[in-house]
């Protein structure tokens, strides 16, 4: 939640393709011990051959202090229940073949203490709520990944493993670092990779320079090409970038998006889809060549959001859900392609209670809510501000 810093070069590590984060270890290992070995996820097989599949993606999950307090109230004062916060959008998330989230913060130990801004430690029960809502994979590379050092990373990834939620972007050991989450849908193998612009000035641990993936164009393209060579049919890259509170993508976003879209893996693009987070507000979608880029999904779950001058800004609670339909190639030499691109406006209603809402449905239920109308208009305007409509992007009905 600080201004972006100049991105540093990531440390190159071998890319080992496995299916990440789908086991349920009986006991987490000690903080300085080896990582648990993930159990491969069950593939979504298609008995009649490849078929089209839908992929949805959402923005920053950012549990501020009031969100943590709400989860405790929803649990009746005994623990933390985040399920109710996602209940309204669960049909959209669980209705997709694949669903990707951005877990902005790391988790604290069972029982706490838990903290909000500026150094976040969220209840690990968030992971179970994300899994229950229907998410398949979450990226964990953000400027807050090192808020509680290696222990925070380990607790976060252990909690995701325990509920069968795949993850990518941060790592507990060097073997895990840099490898994508491998997901299956419609007979396709989807590689999910993630990177961040920085870590709020917290240096990477000297003995763990691979703890979180940092943005480096050449590294990202190399990882994407390796994933392709190892059998990925679709490559999705989550990127934590941009300038907070700025509607328009900044120069780093525009340049990197074009470089990733131009990257090739043999005869095909190296990257199929770029998913951006960090700016706290919704930003544009754009199709560059054959690659769709979402510059900023916005905050999916956050408390009251304030700009640098101390003013509360409702845009910090507005976001979009991206939904893309991928269709299999009709010949072996072709690639999976996006044949339908949609977005769904979304809002964290500050209530109380705090709830993530499908803004289309919320506006229909409460047509007199001027704030819902204003949010719908703004999200649609920004999302379509770089010509995405002419490339086929529509608001889902």
Backbone torsions as a table, in degrees:
resi	resn	phi	psi	omega
1	UNK	NA	21.7	172.7
2	UNK	-108.0	169.5	177.6
3	UNK	-61.3	140.4	179.8
4	UNK	-58.3	141.3	174.9
5	UNK	-100.8	164.5	177.2
6	UNK	-60.0	127.7	-176.2
7	UNK	-64.2	139.8	177.4
8	UNK	-94.0	160.7	177.8
9	UNK	-73.3	135.5	177.6
10	UNK	-79.1	154.7	175.0
11	UNK	-81.8	127.7	-178.7
12	UNK	-72.4	134.0	176.3
13	UNK	-136.0	156.7	177.6
14	UNK	-62.5	142.5	178.2
15	UNK	-97.6	113.9	-180.0
16	UNK	-111.2	117.9	-175.4
17	UNK	-87.7	117.2	172.1
18	UNK	-141.4	167.8	172.7
19	UNK	-84.8	121.5	-171.4
20	UNK	-91.5	147.0	162.9
21	UNK	63.2	37.6	-176.7
22	UNK	-120.4	16.1	177.8
23	UNK	-100.9	177.9	176.9
24	UNK	-133.2	78.5	-178.4
25	UNK	-59.4	138.6	-178.3
26	UNK	-65.2	-43.3	179.2
27	UNK	-136.4	130.1	175.4
28	UNK	-63.0	141.8	177.6
29	UNK	-71.9	165.3	177.3
30	UNK	-62.8	161.0	-172.7
31	UNK	-59.1	-27.2	-178.1
32	UNK	-106.1	13.1	-178.5
33	UNK	-95.5	-178.9	-179.2
34	UNK	-71.0	156.6	178.2
35	UNK	-74.8	151.3	173.9
36	UNK	-67.2	149.0	176.6
37	UNK	-83.9	120.4	-177.1
38	UNK	-66.3	147.3	173.0
39	UNK	-89.5	128.4	-177.5
40	UNK	-56.5	142.0	177.9
41	UNK	-74.2	152.9	176.2
42	UNK	-75.0	125.4	-178.8
43	UNK	-70.7	147.1	174.3
44	UNK	-87.0	91.6	-174.6
45	UNK	-80.9	150.2	176.4
46	UNK	-117.1	112.5	-174.5
47	UNK	-66.3	-18.3	-178.7
48	UNK	-107.0	16.7	-179.4
49	UNK	99.0	-179.3	-177.5
50	UNK	-57.6	146.0	177.7
51	UNK	-139.6	161.2	177.6
52	UNK	-62.0	149.1	175.7
53	UNK	-139.5	156.5	178.2
54	UNK	-106.5	142.0	177.0
55	UNK	-125.7	126.5	174.7
56	UNK	-114.4	151.6	179.2
57	UNK	-142.3	143.8	-178.4
58	UNK	-131.6	168.9	-172.0
59	UNK	-89.3	-157.6	-168.9
60	UNK	-62.5	126.3	168.3
61	UNK	-94.5	110.2	-167.1
62	UNK	-132.8	80.8	-174.4
63	UNK	-73.5	97.0	173.1
64	UNK	-71.6	174.0	-176.3
65	UNK	-56.4	-40.8	-178.6
66	UNK	-70.2	-26.2	175.5
67	UNK	-71.0	-42.2	176.5
68	UNK	-61.7	-42.6	178.8
69	UNK	-62.6	-40.4	178.5
70	UNK	-62.8	-40.9	179.2
71	UNK	-62.8	-36.8	177.2
72	UNK	-67.1	-41.2	177.0
73	UNK	-63.9	-40.8	179.3
74	UNK	-65.2	-23.4	177.2
75	UNK	-90.8	10.5	179.8
76	UNK	70.3	24.3	179.8
77	UNK	83.6	0.7	-178.3
78	UNK	-120.9	90.1	-178.2
79	UNK	93.0	-153.4	-174.0
80	UNK	-142.5	124.8	-178.9
81	UNK	-121.9	108.7	178.5
82	UNK	-98.0	-3.3	-175.4
83	UNK	-58.8	-42.5	-175.9
84	UNK	-64.7	-28.3	-179.2
85	UNK	-67.6	-31.5	-177.9
86	UNK	-98.6	0.2	-171.4
87	UNK	-58.8	-37.2	-175.5
88	UNK	-69.9	-30.8	-179.4
89	UNK	-99.0	-2.0	-179.5
90	UNK	-56.9	-41.6	178.5
91	UNK	-58.2	-37.7	178.2
92	UNK	-68.5	-44.4	-177.0
93	UNK	-69.2	-51.3	-176.8
94	UNK	-71.6	-18.1	178.8
95	UNK	-77.8	-10.4	178.4
96	UNK	-88.2	158.0	176.0
97	UNK	-72.2	-36.9	175.8
98	UNK	-133.5	140.9	178.2
99	UNK	-135.8	130.1	-175.7
100	UNK	-118.4	131.6	176.4
101	UNK	-115.8	167.5	171.5
102	UNK	-117.8	109.8	177.5
103	UNK	-89.6	100.6	-173.6
104	UNK	-68.8	-34.7	-170.9
105	UNK	-111.6	167.0	174.5
106	UNK	-99.7	165.8	-176.1
107	UNK	-98.8	146.2	173.8
108	UNK	-87.0	177.0	178.8
109	UNK	-70.1	157.3	175.8
110	UNK	-52.8	130.0	179.8
111	UNK	87.7	-6.2	175.9
112	UNK	90.3	-169.7	7.4
113	UNK	-75.6	152.2	178.3
114	UNK	-114.4	143.4	-174.6
115	UNK	-136.9	153.5	173.2
116	UNK	-100.1	-147.8	-178.4
117	UNK	-60.1	140.9	10.2
118	UNK	-95.8	-20.7	178.9
119	UNK	-111.5	104.7	-170.8
120	UNK	-83.0	138.3	164.6
121	UNK	-138.6	107.0	-172.7
122	UNK	-96.0	154.0	174.8
123	UNK	-61.0	135.6	-179.9
124	UNK	-64.9	-12.4	177.4
125	UNK	-64.4	-14.6	175.3
126	UNK	-57.5	-40.2	-176.7
127	UNK	-60.2	-43.9	-179.6
128	UNK	-65.3	-37.2	178.7
129	UNK	-66.4	-38.7	178.1
130	UNK	-64.8	-42.7	177.6
131	UNK	-63.7	-43.2	-179.9
132	UNK	-64.2	-33.1	178.6
133	UNK	-70.8	-16.8	176.0
134	UNK	115.8	7.9	-179.1
135	UNK	-72.2	144.0	178.7
136	UNK	-97.2	-40.9	-173.6
137	UNK	-147.3	147.1	174.8
138	UNK	-128.2	139.6	171.9
139	UNK	-89.8	145.6	-172.4
140	UNK	-124.8	18.6	178.8
141	UNK	-96.2	112.3	179.7
142	UNK	-151.9	174.5	176.1
143	UNK	-70.7	-7.1	177.5
144	UNK	-107.0	8.0	-176.4
145	UNK	-62.3	-30.6	-178.5
146	UNK	-100.6	16.4	-178.7
147	UNK	-56.5	-31.7	177.8
148	UNK	-125.9	29.2	174.7
149	UNK	64.1	-164.2	-179.9
150	UNK	-57.7	-32.1	-179.2
151	UNK	-64.0	-38.4	178.1
152	UNK	-64.8	-40.0	177.6
153	UNK	-63.3	-46.8	-177.8
154	UNK	-61.2	-46.1	-179.4
155	UNK	-61.7	-39.0	-178.6
156	UNK	-65.1	-50.2	-177.2
157	UNK	-70.4	-34.4	175.4
158	UNK	-62.1	-42.4	-179.6
159	UNK	-64.8	-38.0	178.2
160	UNK	-68.5	-42.2	176.0
161	UNK	-57.7	-41.2	-174.5
162	UNK	-63.6	-27.2	-179.5
163	UNK	-105.4	1.7	178.1
164	UNK	80.3	33.3	179.1
165	UNK	-105.0	118.6	179.6
166	UNK	-69.1	159.2	-176.8
167	UNK	-154.4	157.9	178.3
168	UNK	-158.9	151.4	176.1
169	UNK	119.3	-28.7	174.6
170	UNK	-135.1	167.0	-170.8
171	UNK	-150.0	151.7	176.5
172	UNK	-93.0	-22.5	178.4
173	UNK	-150.7	169.7	-173.3
174	UNK	-66.7	-31.3	178.6
175	UNK	-65.0	-39.2	-178.8
176	UNK	-74.1	-26.9	-172.8
177	UNK	-62.9	135.7	171.8
178	UNK	83.6	-15.0	-177.5
179	UNK	-83.1	150.0	-179.5
180	UNK	-81.7	164.3	162.4
181	UNK	-79.9	129.3	177.7
182	UNK	-101.6	121.6	-175.2
183	UNK	-119.4	155.1	-179.2
184	UNK	-126.3	134.7	175.6
185	UNK	-159.5	137.0	176.5
186	UNK	60.5	18.7	-175.5
187	UNK	88.8	-2.7	179.4
188	UNK	-96.9	149.5	169.6
189	UNK	-98.9	123.5	-178.3
190	UNK	-112.0	122.1	176.4
191	UNK	-96.1	127.0	179.3
192	UNK	-113.0	120.4	-179.4
193	UNK	-120.0	157.2	-177.8
194	UNK	-151.0	146.6	-176.0
195	UNK	-148.9	154.6	177.0
196	UNK	-128.6	154.7	179.4
197	UNK	-69.2	-26.5	-177.7
198	UNK	177.2	-171.7	-174.6
199	UNK	-133.3	41.7	178.0
200	UNK	56.9	35.0	176.9
201	UNK	81.1	-4.2	176.4
202	UNK	-76.7	120.5	-177.1
203	UNK	-70.0	149.3	172.2
204	UNK	-61.0	138.4	179.6
205	UNK	-56.4	136.8	-176.5
206	UNK	-57.7	-34.7	-179.5
207	UNK	-92.5	1.5	-179.4
208	UNK	-140.5	59.0	-177.4
209	UNK	-66.5	-8.9	-178.9
210	UNK	-99.1	9.1	-170.7
211	UNK	-60.6	-33.7	178.1
212	UNK	-143.2	141.9	-178.9
213	UNK	-78.2	124.3	177.1
214	UNK	-99.6	150.2	-177.7
215	UNK	-64.8	125.5	170.2
216	UNK	-152.9	118.7	-173.3
217	UNK	-53.5	-48.4	-176.3
218	UNK	-65.1	-38.8	177.6
219	UNK	-63.6	-44.9	-178.6
220	UNK	-60.9	-47.0	-179.0
221	UNK	-65.6	-38.2	177.4
222	UNK	-63.6	-42.4	178.3
223	UNK	-63.7	-40.8	179.6
224	UNK	-64.7	-42.0	179.9
225	UNK	-66.8	-38.0	177.4
226	UNK	-63.8	-42.4	177.5
227	UNK	-60.6	-42.3	177.1
228	UNK	-60.8	-48.0	-177.7
229	UNK	-62.1	-29.4	-179.8
230	UNK	-89.6	8.4	170.3
231	UNK	112.8	2.8	179.3
232	UNK	-69.8	131.6	176.2
233	UNK	-86.8	-30.2	-179.1
234	UNK	-134.9	135.8	178.1
235	UNK	-118.9	122.5	179.2
236	UNK	-114.6	128.9	-179.1
237	UNK	-117.9	120.0	173.3
238	UNK	-94.0	131.8	-175.6
239	UNK	-131.4	125.6	177.3
240	UNK	-94.8	106.2	-167.0
241	UNK	-155.8	-176.5	172.0
242	UNK	92.7	177.6	-179.5
243	UNK	-107.7	124.1	-178.4
244	UNK	-58.5	138.4	175.8
245	UNK	69.6	10.6	178.6
246	UNK	-103.5	118.8	-177.6
247	UNK	-60.8	-40.1	-175.4
248	UNK	-87.4	144.1	174.8
249	UNK	-63.0	145.5	-179.9
250	UNK	-87.4	-179.1	-174.9
251	UNK	-63.0	-37.7	178.8
252	UNK	-61.3	-44.3	-179.7
253	UNK	-63.1	-47.5	-176.9
254	UNK	-63.4	-43.2	-178.8
255	UNK	-67.6	-47.8	-177.5
256	UNK	-66.4	-38.9	179.2
257	UNK	-59.9	-42.2	179.5
258	UNK	-69.3	-37.7	178.1
259	UNK	-65.8	-40.9	179.4
260	UNK	-68.5	-38.3	178.7
261	UNK	-67.0	-30.4	-178.7
262	UNK	-82.6	-18.1	-178.3
263	UNK	-63.6	140.4	-177.6
264	UNK	-118.2	150.4	170.9
265	UNK	-128.1	92.3	-171.9
266	UNK	68.9	-127.1	-177.8
267	UNK	-89.6	1.3	-173.9
268	UNK	-122.3	161.5	173.3
269	UNK	-59.7	145.4	177.9
270	UNK	-73.1	-33.1	-175.1
271	UNK	-124.0	132.2	-180.0
272	UNK	-94.4	-31.5	-172.3
273	UNK	-150.9	133.0	176.8
274	UNK	-116.5	128.5	-177.7
275	UNK	-119.0	115.3	-176.3
276	UNK	-100.3	145.7	175.6
277	UNK	-139.2	176.3	170.9
278	UNK	109.9	-35.5	-170.7
279	UNK	-69.5	-11.7	-179.4
280	UNK	76.4	-8.9	-177.5
281	UNK	-132.9	155.9	178.2
282	UNK	-67.1	141.6	175.9
283	UNK	-127.8	-179.2	-170.6
284	UNK	-71.5	156.6	165.2
285	UNK	-102.6	147.8	177.3
286	UNK	-152.2	139.0	173.0
287	UNK	-99.5	118.4	-179.0
288	UNK	-113.5	108.6	-172.2
289	UNK	63.1	-120.8	178.9
290	UNK	-101.0	4.0	-173.3
291	UNK	-109.9	126.6	174.7
292	UNK	-85.3	137.0	175.8
293	UNK	-124.2	129.9	169.4
294	UNK	-106.0	108.3	-174.9
295	UNK	-66.9	-36.4	178.6
296	UNK	-157.3	121.3	178.9
297	UNK	-80.7	-22.6	-176.4
298	UNK	88.0	174.0	179.3
299	UNK	-79.9	122.2	176.0
300	UNK	-78.2	-43.7	-179.5
301	UNK	-134.6	116.8	179.8
302	UNK	-156.4	160.8	174.9
303	UNK	-85.2	-156.4	177.9
304	UNK	-63.1	131.1	-174.3
305	UNK	-112.4	135.2	-175.7
306	UNK	-125.4	138.3	176.7
307	UNK	-77.9	179.3	-175.2
308	UNK	-67.7	-20.0	177.4
309	UNK	-90.8	7.4	175.4
310	UNK	88.2	4.5	-179.0
311	UNK	-88.0	134.7	175.5
312	UNK	-70.8	134.7	-176.0
313	UNK	-125.8	115.4	-177.5
314	UNK	-64.7	-19.9	178.7
315	UNK	-59.4	-24.6	178.7
316	UNK	-68.5	-7.7	176.0
317	UNK	-115.5	12.1	177.8
318	UNK	-108.5	144.6	179.5
319	UNK	-158.8	179.9	174.3
320	UNK	-129.8	151.4	168.3
321	UNK	-99.7	124.0	175.5
322	UNK	-90.0	135.8	177.2
323	UNK	-134.4	120.1	-178.6
324	UNK	-123.6	136.4	175.4
325	UNK	-102.5	121.0	178.2
326	UNK	-100.7	133.6	-178.1
327	UNK	-115.8	137.8	-177.0
328	UNK	-69.5	157.4	179.0
329	UNK	-70.0	152.1	178.0
330	UNK	-88.6	-11.6	174.3
331	UNK	-138.2	154.7	-175.0
332	UNK	-61.4	-24.5	-176.0
333	UNK	-86.4	0.7	-179.2
334	UNK	-103.9	177.8	-174.8
335	UNK	-117.6	162.7	170.4
336	UNK	-66.2	138.2	-176.3
337	UNK	-130.0	152.7	174.0
338	UNK	-78.7	117.0	-180.0
339	UNK	-106.4	-7.2	176.2
340	UNK	-151.3	128.2	-179.5
341	UNK	-124.3	125.9	-176.6
342	UNK	-138.4	160.0	170.2
343	UNK	-135.3	153.2	178.2
344	UNK	-127.6	118.2	176.4
345	UNK	-64.4	145.8	-173.5
346	UNK	-142.8	152.3	179.3
347	UNK	-144.9	143.2	164.5
348	UNK	-89.2	106.4	177.0
349	UNK	-76.1	125.9	-173.7
350	UNK	-82.1	-4.5	172.4
351	UNK	49.6	-121.7	2.6
352	UNK	-72.7	154.9	4.2
353	UNK	-81.9	160.7	177.3
354	UNK	-76.1	127.9	-178.2
355	UNK	-145.4	138.6	173.0
356	UNK	-85.7	125.4	-173.4
357	UNK	-122.4	143.5	164.6
358	UNK	-69.1	108.8	-170.3
359	UNK	-66.5	-29.7	176.8
360	UNK	-60.7	-49.2	-178.0
361	UNK	-69.6	-38.4	-179.7
362	UNK	-63.0	-40.5	179.7
363	UNK	-67.4	-32.1	177.8
364	UNK	-72.4	-35.7	179.9
365	UNK	-72.4	-29.1	-176.5
366	UNK	-132.7	72.5	-175.3
367	UNK	-64.3	-14.7	179.9
368	UNK	-87.8	-1.9	-179.6
369	UNK	-80.3	99.1	-178.6
370	UNK	-63.6	-30.5	179.6
371	UNK	-67.4	-34.7	176.3
372	UNK	-66.7	-43.4	179.7
373	UNK	-61.5	-44.5	180.0
374	UNK	-62.6	-42.1	179.8
375	UNK	-64.5	-44.4	178.0
376	UNK	-57.6	-46.0	-178.0
377	UNK	-65.2	-42.2	-178.1
378	UNK	-68.2	-47.5	-178.9
379	UNK	-58.6	-46.8	-179.2
380	UNK	-61.7	-43.6	-178.5
381	UNK	-62.2	-45.4	-177.6
382	UNK	-70.1	-44.6	-178.6
383	UNK	-57.9	-36.7	-176.0
384	UNK	-96.3	10.7	-170.4
385	UNK	-74.9	-10.7	179.5
386	UNK	-118.6	35.0	171.2
387	UNK	80.5	16.9	-176.6
388	UNK	-65.5	-29.5	-180.0
389	UNK	-61.4	-40.3	-179.6
390	UNK	-68.6	-20.1	175.8
391	UNK	-90.1	-0.5	173.9
392	UNK	111.1	0.7	-179.7
393	UNK	-72.5	132.6	177.7
394	UNK	-134.5	158.8	170.4
395	UNK	-77.8	131.4	180.0
396	UNK	-61.9	138.9	-178.0
397	UNK	-68.3	NA	NA
